[in-house]
Amino acid sequence: MVGIRSFGGYIPRYRLDRMKIFKSMGWINAANYALARGSKSVAGVDEDSLTMAVAAGIDCVNGFDRSEIDGVYLASTSLPYAERQNAGIVAGALNLKEGVRSMDFAGSLKAGTSALISALESVSSKGVDNLLICASDSRLGQIGSPQELINGDGAAAFLVGNKDVIAEYKGSFSLTCDFVDHFRGSQTRFDRQWEDRWIRDIGFDRFIPEVIDGLLKKYDLKLQDFAKVIYPCYYAAERKILDKKLGLEKEKIEDPMMGEVGEMGTAQPLAMLARALEDAEPGDKILAISYGNGCDALWFEVTENIKKLPSRTGISGYLSKKVDLDRYEKYLVWRRVIKIDTGLRGEEDVWSRWSLNWRARKTILGLCGSKCLECGTPQFPPQRVCANPECGAIDRMEDYAFADKKGKIFTYTADSLVVSYDPPQLYGVINFDGGGRFMMNLTDCDQESVKVGKPVYFSFRVVKYDEKRDATQYFWKAVPIEEEG
């Protein structure tokens, strides 16, 4: 049996009230008022599509043996690198073995489902046993455009395998059409779109029913057979028309989360699928549809194993962990839509030493230290000589991953002088649970909430963007854990 073994999701903590955007830029296009309802999810100053993919991947593989994963497929239209395999960075951040396959999927908003279908068919062919699929997007809309209000940031991940599947893959049907509703050239940060009626009437209104009809005929099914139907469409009125046209009952329609997240690009249908699996029951049939230069439709049937899946944060968990972004201007600065003066300190030219990055790749990407084979002391960064004064063993170390551990804040400081797009910069000394100590940046917190002794977990984040060379550097940061209730 081939299908989904696990799922995960990630929605960044910040929510930007769409009315804040409209109050700043609504004068340029008053019609955008119709879109200025609810909020959209916004990646933080140190987040991008790649870090969100890692976060969703971590959520997905929780409780699973990572050594069994044979490959990573990453789908996105907003990847940080055009020539450096982004999926390889994800594999390194997840501390996967080097003997894995990896692949980037891009070029269309249905790239997420394309990656999922490719993974399912690879496992079906018995070429591999387990593949991790991540879909993530942080798409920009030009200032004053409808896309600025519509687009939201998020990620989803699935572990596909041939044993203990929670949702069996039953089949798929695809359409490929060079239908240009949105497009973005290789040298452009913002997309362009054709007229809305064209997108609604010829795009969503034609392709969604057509791909559904194709799958139903291929497998001799009826739409009423499905417990959940998932499809992306950011036009609220058009969704109502499609729901009526398809004859869908309200309880079978998965919420697209437009009012609190926005349109997540390649991650949209997969995030909806992940959320649907959170409360799915054995025997449920699920139809998941993507949209973008055609459509993919995938049919799954939930198994009894859904009850055995270890708990995870999931899409719903991250939706509940939200903080309002106080200023629209912060969003523009964080996404480098507008430039600001960072002073003389911001003019320092620190470029990436790629040979050093290679030698320290496990440390940088995977937060991998060492553990003494003689006394069992964990240490970070990795050492040749044991840091335990009662041991001192030389070259008796094994790799030890800290990324999946937790820790506590030993001491910290708030620095308002260092260059930061979200001052003050918070960093401190972290004591890892089980042993080890390191100075790290703190993120997803404010100065008032940080305390000595507060527990933290670790998150893969952007540490520097080199604008001159268009290169992004990544490392791990500590995220304070807030007490429940």
MARBA-684216 format. One line per 10 residues: number of its first residue (from 1); their letters; for each residue x, y, z of C-alpha. Coordinates in steps of 0.001 Angstrom, whole numbers, plus 524288, in hexadecimal, padded with zeros to 5 digits. Each point is the difference from the previous one (the first is absolute). Example, Ala and Ser with C-alpha at 12.3 -4.5 7.8 and 13.67 -1.06 7.14 Angstrom:
2
1> AS> 8300C,7EE6C,81E78 | 8055A,80D70,7FD6C;
***
This chain:
485
1> MVGIRSFGGY> 80000,80000,80000 | 80582,80D45,7FBEC | 7FBB4,80CF9,80571 | 80212,80A75,80A39 | 806AD,7FB6E,80C82 | 80030,80D3C,806BF | 7FD24,80E52,7FDF3 | 80488,80CED,8058E | 7FDD1,80E67,7FE26 | 80523,80D60,8032E;
11> IPRYRLDRMK> 7F9A2,80D64,80076 | 808BC,80B31,80498 | 7FBF4,806A2,80CA0 | 7FDB9,80D9D,7FA7D | 7F2C1,80429,7FAAE | 7FE93,80CBF,7F89B | 7F28D,80631,80060 | 7FC37,8027A,7F1E9 | 7F95B,80CAE,803C5 | 80D4A,80554,80440;
21> IFKSMGWINA> 804C3,7FDAB,7F22D | 7F3F9,80642,7FA0C | 800B4,80BF9,808D6 | 80DE3,80242,7FB36 | 7FE33,7FCEA,7F18B | 7F160,7FF91,7FD55 | 80061,80D6F,7F9D5 | 806CF,7FA3E,7F413 | 7F538,7F606,7FD7C | 7F35C,801C7,80782;
31> ANYALARGSK> 7FACD,7F30A,7FAC7 | 809AB,7F900,808F5 | 7F6DA,80339,80B3B | 7F885,7F38D,7FCAA | 80C58,7F83A,80339 | 8033D,80732,80C9B | 7F952,7F657,8091A | 8068A,7F75F,80A08 | 80EAB,7FE2A,800A4 | 80AFB,7F96C,7F887;
41> SVAGVDEDSL> 80B5E,7F80E,8054D | 80D2E,8069A,7FECA | 80D50,7F980,800B7 | 808AD,8063C,80A50 | 80C18,80807,7FD63 | 80861,7F39D,80075 | 7F6D5,7F702,7F875 | 7FE35,7FC70,7F1C3 | 7FA29,7F4EC,7F81F | 80B7C,7F723,80337;
51> TMAVAAGIDC> 7FFB6,801DF,80ECB | 7F147,7FDD1,7FFF8 | 801E6,7F368,7F845 | 809AA,7FB4A,80A50 | 7F66A,80350,80ADD | 7F516,7F86D,7F944 | 8095B,7F4BD,7FD80 | 803DE,7FF67,80E58 | 7F1A5,7FFA3,803C9 | 7FD9E,7F529,7F618;
61> VNGFDRSEID> 80B15,7F6D3,803FB | 7FD31,80146,80E83 | 80007,7F227,80580 | 80648,7F9E8,7F3DE | 80D9E,7FAB4,7FD9A | 80698,809DF,7F70A | 80A0F,7F607,7FB9C | 7F522,7F90C,7F87E | 7FD31,80BE7,7F76D | 8052A,7FDE5,7F23C;
71> GVYLASTSLP> 7FDEF,80D80,7FA59 | 7FA96,80DBC,800D3 | 7F78F,806D8,7F5DD | 7FE03,80E9E,801C7 | 7F59C,807DE,7F8C6 | 7FF7F,80ED3,7FFA0 | 7FF32,80B99,7F6C6 | 807C7,808A8,8094E | 80C6C,7F83B,8027E | 80BD3,807D6,80487;
81> YAERQNAGIV> 8096E,7F99C,7F665 | 7FE95,7FE6A,7F14B | 80CC0,7F85B,7FF27 | 80276,7F8A4,80CAC | 7F6EC,7F4F7,80332 | 7F6B3,804E8,80A60 | 7FB2D,7F245,80321 | 80E04,7FC8E,80374 | 80019,80AC0,80A3D | 7F367,7FA80,805BC;
91> AGALNLKEGV> 80601,7F266,80067 | 80BD5,8055B,80741 | 7F7B4,8079A,8099F | 7F84F,7F3A7,8031D | 80C9B,7F868,80260 | 7FCC4,7F5F4,7F59C | 80A49,7F6BB,7FAE1 | 807A9,804C6,7F430 | 7FBD3,7F41C,7F82A | 7F2B9,805B9,7FCA4;
101> RSMDFAGSLK> 7F9FA,8051E,7F380 | 7FB59,80E0A,7FF9E | 7F898,8084E,7F64C | 7FA5B,80DAB,7FEC2 | 7F28C,801BB,7F9D8 | 7FC65,80D9C,7FB40 | 7F9FA,807C9,7F4E0 | 7F1AE,7FE20,80383 | 7F6F9,80102,80BA6 | 7FCC1,7F19C,7FE30;
111> AGTSALISAL> 80E4B,7FC6B,80229 | 7FC8D,7FB41,80DB4 | 7F69A,7F5A0,7FB38 | 80930,7FCDA,7F4BC | 80A92,7FD04,80A09 | 7F67C,7F7DC,807FC | 7FBA5,7F80D,7F41F | 80E2D,7FDDE,7FBF9 | 80353,7FB39,80DA7 | 7F44F,7F6DE,8009C;
121> ESVSSKGVDN> 8033E,7FA37,7F2BF | 80E67,7FE78,803B7 | 7FC1F,7F838,80C02 | 7F60E,7F844,7F809 | 80AC3,7FC19,7F67C | 807DF,7FACE,80BA1 | 80B85,80898,7FCA6 | 7FFA7,805EB,80DAB | 7F88F,7FD34,80C84 | 7FE23,80D65,80640;
131> LLICASDSRL> 80027,80DC1,7FA6F | 7FDB1,80D03,806B9 | 7F889,80A4D,7F842 | 80009,80E32,8045B | 7F881,80B02,7F983 | 80239,80DF2,8044E | 7FDF6,80D94,7FAAF | 80202,80E24,803EC | 7FB14,80719,7F3EE | 80065,80EAB,7FED6;
141> GQIGSPQELI> 7F5B5,80919,7FAC2 | 803FA,80D59,7FB2E | 7FC60,80B4C,808DC | 7F1D3,803B0,7FD81 | 7FCD1,7F3A3,7F85D | 7F53C,7F627,8031A | 80A6C,7F56E,801B5 | 805D9,80792,80B61 | 7F32C,7FDC3,8072D | 7FD4C,7F249,7FAE5;
151> NGDGAAAFLV> 80D01,7F903,801A1 | 803BF,7F9BB,80CEB | 80BCF,7F846,80488 | 8000D,7F1C6,8043B | 804FB,7F232,7FDDD | 7FBAA,7F1DC,80095 | 8073C,7F30B,7FFD4 | 7FCC7,7F1A8,7FDDF | 8078B,7F389,8022D | 7FC9A,7F663,7F548;
161> GNKDVIAEYK> 802E7,7F18E,801C2 | 7FBC9,7F1F5,7FE21 | 7FCEA,7FBED,80DEF | 7F782,804E8,80B2D | 7F970,809CD,7F6FF | 7F573,8089D,805EA | 7FA2D,8037D,7F2BC | 80111,7F668,7F4CF | 802A9,805B9,7F295 | 7F553,7FB2C,7F6DB;
171> GSFSLTCDFV> 802C4,807BF,7F3AA | 80129,80D27,7F93B | 7FC65,8078B,7F3CB | 8070A,80BD7,7FA77 | 7FDB5,80B24,7F682 | 80B07,807D1,7FA0A | 7FC18,80CA0,7F943 | 8083A,80BD0,7FCA6 | 7F575,808B3,8059D | 80694,80CCD,803A2;
181> DHFRGSQTRF> 7F876,80651,80AFF | 80BBB,8036E,80862 | 80E0E,80036,7FB7B | 80D25,80481,804E4 | 80C78,800FD,7F810 | 80D17,7FAEE,804CD | 804AE,80DBF,8033C | 7F39E,80485,806F2 | 7FBFB,7FF7F,80E4A | 7F192,80335,7FE10;
191> DRQWEDRWIR> 7F67B,7F8A5,7F789 | 7F6E1,805CA,7F5E3 | 7F225,7FB83,7FDBC | 7F618,800C8,7F51F | 7F21B,804E9,80200 | 7F875,7FA54,80B93 | 7F442,7FB73,7F833 | 80918,7F874,7F6F1 | 8063D,7F927,80BB8 | 7F2E2,7FCD3,80646;
201> DIGFDRFIPE> 7F803,7FC29,7F41C | 80A1A,7F906,7F7A3 | 80945,7FBFE,80AD2 | 7F9B9,7FB4A,80C94 | 7F25C,7FE47,7FA64 | 804DA,7F737,7F512 | 80C03,7F8BC,804E1 | 7FB59,7FC23,80DA7 | 7F394,7F916,7FB04 | 80794,7FA4F,7F47A;
211> VIDGLLKKYD> 80A74,7F97F,80869 | 7F5BD,7FAED,8097B | 7F826,7FA54,7F4C3 | 80C58,7F9CD,7FA82 | 80355,7F91D,80CC4 | 7F1FB,7FB80,80260 | 7FF16,7FA0B,7F268 | 80D79,7F9C8,800EF | 7FCAB,7F8B7,80C84 | 7F139,7FECF,7FE76;
221> LKLQDFAKVI> 7FCFF,80859,80BE8 | 7F5FC,80A0E,80423 | 80358,80CB9,806B8 | 7F69D,7FC38,80AE5 | 8093E,7F4BF,80353 | 809C0,80985,80606 | 7FF95,80489,80E21 | 808A0,80BD8,7FD0B | 8026E,807A2,7F382 | 80B9B,80933,7FFCF;
231> YPCYYAAERK> 80269,80A22,7F59F | 80684,80D75,7FFCC | 7F8AB,80C13,7FB88 | 80277,80D59,805F5 | 7F3A5,80621,7FA4F | 7F5AC,7FE6A,80AA3 | 7F480,80227,7F6C9 | 8058D,7F67F,7F609 | 801AA,7F598,80A87 | 7F18A,800FB,80311;
241> ILDKKLGLEK> 7FCBA,7FE8B,7F193 | 808EE,7F42F,7FEBA | 7FAC4,7F9A6,80C5F | 7F231,80148,7FAA0 | 803F6,7FBBC,7F264 | 806AE,7F3D5,80558 | 7F4FA,7FD2D,8096E | 80903,7FFC9,80BC5 | 7FA3B,7FF56,80D97 | 80550,809F8,80993;
251> EKIEDPMMGE> 80614,7F618,80948 | 807D9,7F9F9,7F4D3 | 806BF,80CA1,7FC22 | 80D41,80270,8063D | 8021A,80E04,8048D | 80A4E,806D1,7F771 | 803F4,80892,80BA9 | 7FF81,80C6E,7F7ED | 7FAFC,80815,80B68 | 80B6B,7FCF3,80908;
261> VGEMGTAQPL> 80B3C,7FB8B,7F741 | 7FE05,80366,7F1B3 | 8038E,7F907,7F35A | 80C3A,7F7E2,802BE | 803F5,7FCED,7F20E | 80586,7F253,7FE30 | 7FD18,7FD03,80E4D | 7F18D,8038C,7FF29 | 7F9D6,7F2DB,7FC49 | 809BA,7F850,80833;
271> AMLARALEDA> 7FDBC,80871,80C14 | 7F167,7FDD6,7FE2C | 8026D,7F15F,7FEA1 | 80858,7FFCF,80C4E | 7F560,80713,8077D | 7F59E,7F69D,7FADE | 80804,7F46A,804EA | 8005D,805C0,80DB5 | 7F1FF,7FBC2,80295 | 7FE24,7F5A9,7F56C;
281> EPGDKILAIS> 7FA0C,7F2CE,80352 | 8037D,7F285,7FAC9 | 7F8D6,7FD61,7F352 | 7FEF2,80E56,7FC24 | 802A8,8028A,7F1A7 | 806FF,80CE0,7FD78 | 8012C,80711,7F302 | 80B04,80A10,7FF6B | 80100,80926,7F453 | 80A53,809FC,7FC5C;
291> YGNGCDALWF> 7FF09,80B21,7F643 | 80A5C,8068E,7F7A2 | 80245,7FE54,7F14A | 7F644,7F4F2,800F3 | 7FC86,7F789,80B9B | 803A7,7F39F,8074D | 7F5B4,7F7D9,8070B | 8041A,7F5B8,809F6 | 7F76A,7F5C9,80689 | 80352,7FAB6,80D81;
301> EVTENIKKLP> 7F8F2,7F6D6,80956 | 802C2,8014F,80E99 | 80422,7F398,80725 | 7FF67,7FB59,80E19 | 80E21,80454,801C1 | 7FB4A,80E19,80114 | 7FCDF,7FCEE,80E36 | 80E0F,7FBD4,802B7 | 806BF,80C1D,7FA9B | 807AF,80740,80A94;
311> SRTGISGYLS> 7FAC1,80D7E,80334 | 80585,80B78,7F892 | 7FE10,80EA8,7FF84 | 7F9FA,7FFAA,7F27B | 7F971,80B1F,7F8E0 | 7F5E1,801EB,80AB9 | 80A65,800C1,80A89 | 80794,80A89,7F8E7 | 7F390,8077D,7FCF3 | 7FDC8,80166,80E9C;
321> KKVDLDRYEK> 80DCD,8052D,80254 | 7FE05,80D63,7FA34 | 804BC,80DB2,802DE | 7FB17,80C38,7F932 | 80A58,80756,7F851 | 7FEEB,80DED,804DB | 80507,8070A,7F3D8 | 7FDE5,7FE01,7F186 | 80D00,806C1,7FD96 | 8072A,7F514,80736;
331> YLVWRRVIKI> 7FABF,7F63A,7F645 | 80510,80837,7F4AB | 80D82,80105,80610 | 800A8,7F1A3,803CD | 7FCD3,7FBD4,7F20B | 809A9,809FE,7FA7A | 7F522,806E0,7F885 | 804FF,80D10,80523 | 80DC6,8036A,80437 | 803D3,806A4,80CA3;
341> DTGLRGEEDV> 80C7A,805E0,80538 | 80701,7F6C1,80956 | 80B5B,80940,8028A | 80E82,7FD6A,7FE97 | 7FF08,7F2D3,806B5 | 7F6F4,7FB88,7F525 | 80A74,802C2,7F5CB | 80925,7F54B,804C7 | 802C9,7F682,7F4EF | 80036,7F255,805C3;
351> WSRWSLNWRA> 7FF91,7F5CB,7F53D | 7FDC3,7F175,800F5 | 80BC8,7F6F8,800F8 | 7FA39,7F471,7F8CB | 80B88,7F715,802CA | 7FE22,8027F,80E8E | 7F15D,7FDD3,7FE84 | 802DA,7F2DB,7F9BE | 8091D,7FB84,80AB7 | 7F659,80433,80A80;
361> RKTILGLCGS> 7F3BE,7FC14,7F881 | 7FAB6,7F6DA,80A83 | 80208,80A5D,80A6E | 7FA25,80B33,7F80F | 7F48B,7F928,7F97C | 7FCE8,7F547,809D1 | 80451,80619,80CFE | 80838,7F3D4,8019F | 80A20,7FFA0,80AD5 | 80771,7F4D0,80602;
371> KCLECGTPQF> 7FE82,7F685,80B44 | 80B80,7F9E5,80700 | 8005B,7F139,7FEAF | 80794,7FEF6,80CBF | 7F7BA,80819,8096F | 7F3A8,802E2,7F81B | 8012B,80EE1,800E8 | 7F902,8075F,7F4E6 | 80736,80C10,7FB07 | 7FD7E,80AA2,7F624;
381> PPQRVCANPE> 80665,803A9,7F713 | 80613,7F2A6,7FD7D | 80D15,7FDC8,80697 | 80BC3,7F711,7FE66 | 80389,800F1,80E5F | 7F537,7FD27,809CD | 7FBF3,80C4A,8075A | 7FD5E,7F840,80C68 | 80BAD,80353,808DB | 7FF1E,7F299,8062F;
391> CGAIDRMEDY> 80117,7F945,7F2D4 | 8081C,80709,7F59A | 7FF18,7F4CF,7F64A | 805B7,80329,7F29E | 7F951,7FC74,7F31C | 7F5FD,7F785,806DB | 7F3DF,806DB,7FB05 | 7F38E,7FC92,7F8A5 | 7F648,80920,7F95F | 7F576,80519,80904;
401> AFADKKGKIF> 7F429,80796,7FB08 | 7FB6F,80B5B,80860 | 7F548,804F7,7F6DE | 7F59D,7F6EB,80578 | 803BE,802C2,80E24 | 7FB41,80AEE,808BC | 80772,8090F,808F2 | 7FF3D,80B31,809BE | 80484,80E17,7FF9F | 80C04,8014E,808C8;
411> TYTADSLVVS> 801F3,80E7C,7FD60 | 7FBE2,8099D,7F565 | 80136,80DE4,7FB2F | 7F835,8097C,7F7A5 | 808AA,80763,7F672 | 7FA9D,80C4E,7F989 | 80CD2,803AC,7F958 | 8022E,7F416,7F778 | 7FA30,80070,7F249 | 7F24C,7FA5A,8007D;
421> YDPPQLYGVI> 7F358,80174,7F862 | 7F89B,7FCB6,80C81 | 80762,8065A,80B3B | 80417,7FD8C,80A4E | 807D2,7F3F8,7FC59 | 7FE4B,7F5B0,80A84 | 80A48,7F5B4,8028A | 8059C,7F892,80B54 | 8066D,7F3C9,8053B | 7F79C,7F3D0,7FF03;
431> NFDGGGRFMM> 801CE,7F3DB,80845 | 7FBD2,7F42E,7F811 | 7F806,7F5D8,80744 | 808E0,7F461,80280 | 80C73,807F3,7FEEA | 8068B,80A0C,7F752 | 80001,80ED2,7FFAC | 80048,809E6,7F4EF | 7FD41,80E59,7FD2C | 7F47B,80186,7F6B4;
441> NLTDCDQESV> 7F69E,80A13,7FAB1 | 7F241,7FFDB,80595 | 7F457,80157,7F6E9 | 7F111,8003F,80012 | 80005,80787,80CD5 | 80149,80DA0,80596 | 808BF,805AE,80A71 | 7F55A,80019,80A4B | 7FCFF,7F17F,7FE95 | 80E01,7FB05,8010A;
451> KVGKPVYFSF> 8046B,7FB2C,80D59 | 80B91,7F897,8056A | 7FC6A,7F1B7,8016D | 7F566,80084,7F5A4 | 7FF5D,7F396,7F7BF | 802CD,800E6,7F16B | 7FF79,7F792,7F3DE | 80819,801E4,7F3BF | 7FBBB,804EA,7F2AA | 8071D,800C6,7F2F8;
461> RVVKYDEKRD> 80068,80E46,7FBD2 | 80644,80A0B,7F717 | 80BC2,80638,806B2 | 804BB,808A2,7F4EC | 7FC48,8043B,7F266 | 80B4C,804A5,7F798 | 7F972,80996,7F6C7 | 80C2B,80230,7F7CF | 80143,7F17F,7FCC1 | 7F1B4,7FC2B,80198;
471> ATQYFWKAVP> 803BB,7F569,809C5 | 7F869,7FBD1,80BFF | 806CA,7F9EC,80BB8 | 7F8EA,7F76B,809CD | 80229,7FB3C,80DD8 | 7F7FB,7FC59,80BDE | 7F9EA,80926,809E5 | 7F9BC,7FDC9,80D3A | 7F151,80223,80148 | 7FAE9,8024F,80DDF;
481> IEEEG> 7F4CA,7F6EF,803A5 | 7F450,8071C,80569 | 7F863,7F9BB,80B05 | 7F2B0,7FAB0,7FC56 | 7F468,8079F,80524;
***
